[in-house]
């Protein structure tokens, strides 16, 4: 088995549209899901609240377990740590 597409939740709407067209499903049926709320991104303060409620040790363990995903998708563990009031790596 191999992958031909890797999608991200942050770009899920665009990714789903691409997959739908690439597979030819758009000729059969409309895209079944669309984020109609288009809610804005979380503010820095809201993110800080989330990350500050998670112990640093847990954030680091998650990072270590999913390091490849962080690297592939360009996520930065230090941003999460600093937002949560923790020391960066």
Secondary structure, DSSP 8 states (H G I E B T S, - for coil): ---S----GGGHHHHHHHHHHHTTGGGTS--S----S------HHHHHHHHHTS-HHHHHHHHHHTHHHHHHHT--HHHHHHHTT----
